[in-house]
Amino acid sequence: MAEESNEERNVNLDLLDEVREEARIKVEALKRKVEYRCNSKLRPWQFQVVDLVMRKAHPYQLENKLFPKWTGQFRVTEALENEAYKLENLEGGVIPRTWNATYLKFYFS
């Protein structure tokens, strides 16, 4: 009985590297699948000049959790590189800084 358990333990130890390698392959496949599904849902925003957009509100603009998370109606005046945009409000007042596309979304009227 003791010889059988020792032999079985030795067989399990021999197979341990193979089990670890199989587990590593499964984990890597799962990571790639999750990454693919996450990236497939991302849509890069590309705005054109004169598009109407809304910008994400700053935390100091939110008085409580019921306030809108997006503010204003703005017009894109210039598209810079790296998805940066210059904006103006609808009255023609220039917004002093640039905004990244992650903080903008289309405004549909």
C-alpha positions in Angstrom: 0.0 0.0 0.0 2.8 2.4 0.9 4.7 1.5 -2.3 1.5 2.3 -4.4 1.0 5.7 -2.8 4.7 6.5 -3.3 4.5 5.5 -6.9 1.3 7.5 -7.5 2.9 10.5 -5.8 6.0 10.2 -8.1 3.7 10.1 -11.1 1.8 13.2 -10.0 5.2 15.0 -9.4 6.2 14.0 -12.9 3.0 15.4 -14.4 3.2 18.6 -12.3 5.2 20.6 -14.9 2.7 19.6 -17.6 -0.3 20.6 -15.5 1.3 24.0 -14.7 2.1 24.6 -18.4 -1.5 23.7 -19.4 -2.8 26.1 -16.7 -0.5 28.9 -17.9 -1.7 28.4 -21.5 -5.4 28.5 -20.4 -4.7 31.7 -18.4 -3.0 33.4 -21.3 -5.9 32.4 -23.7 -8.4 33.8 -21.2 -6.4 37.1 -21.0 -6.4 37.4 -24.7 -10.1 36.7 -25.0 -10.9 39.3 -22.4 -8.6 41.9 -24.0 -10.2 41.2 -27.4 -13.8 41.6 -26.1 -12.9 44.8 -24.2 -11.1 46.4 -27.2 -13.9 45.4 -29.6 -16.3 47.6 -27.7 -14.1 50.7 -27.7 -14.9 53.2 -30.4 -12.3 55.9 -31.0 -14.0 59.2 -31.3 -13.0 61.4 -34.1 -14.7 64.8 -34.3 -14.7 67.1 -37.3 -14.5 70.9 -37.2 -18.0 72.3 -36.6 -19.3 69.1 -34.8 -21.3 69.8 -31.8 -20.0 68.0 -28.6 -20.6 67.9 -24.9 -17.7 67.7 -22.4 -17.4 65.7 -19.2 -18.2 67.8 -16.2 -15.5 68.5 -13.6 -16.0 67.0 -10.2 -16.3 70.5 -8.7 -19.2 71.2 -11.0 -21.2 68.3 -9.7 -23.0 69.4 -6.5 -24.6 66.0 -5.9 -25.0 62.7 -7.7 -28.1 63.8 -9.6 -26.4 66.6 -11.5 -25.7 65.8 -15.2 -22.3 64.3 -15.9 -21.9 66.1 -19.2 -22.1 69.8 -19.7 -22.9 72.3 -22.5 -23.1 72.4 -26.2 -19.7 73.2 -27.7 -18.5 73.4 -31.3 -15.2 71.9 -32.3 -13.0 74.7 -33.8 -9.8 72.8 -34.4 -8.7 69.2 -34.4 -5.1 68.8 -33.1 -3.0 65.6 -33.1 -3.4 62.9 -30.5 -7.2 63.3 -30.4 -7.1 66.8 -28.8 -9.6 69.4 -29.8 -10.2 73.1 -29.3 -13.7 74.1 -28.5 -15.9 77.2 -28.5 -19.4 77.7 -27.1 -22.3 78.4 -29.4 -22.1 82.1 -28.9 -18.5 82.1 -30.2 -16.6 82.3 -26.9 -13.4 80.3 -27.1 -12.7 77.7 -24.4 -9.2 78.4 -23.2 -7.8 74.8 -23.1 -7.8 71.8 -25.3 -9.9 68.7 -24.6 -9.0 65.1 -25.3 -11.6 62.9 -27.1 -12.1 60.7 -24.1 -13.7 63.7 -22.3 -16.0 64.6 -25.2 -19.0 63.0 -26.8 -21.3 64.0 -29.7 -24.2 66.3 -29.0 -27.4 65.3 -30.8 -30.0 68.0 -31.0 
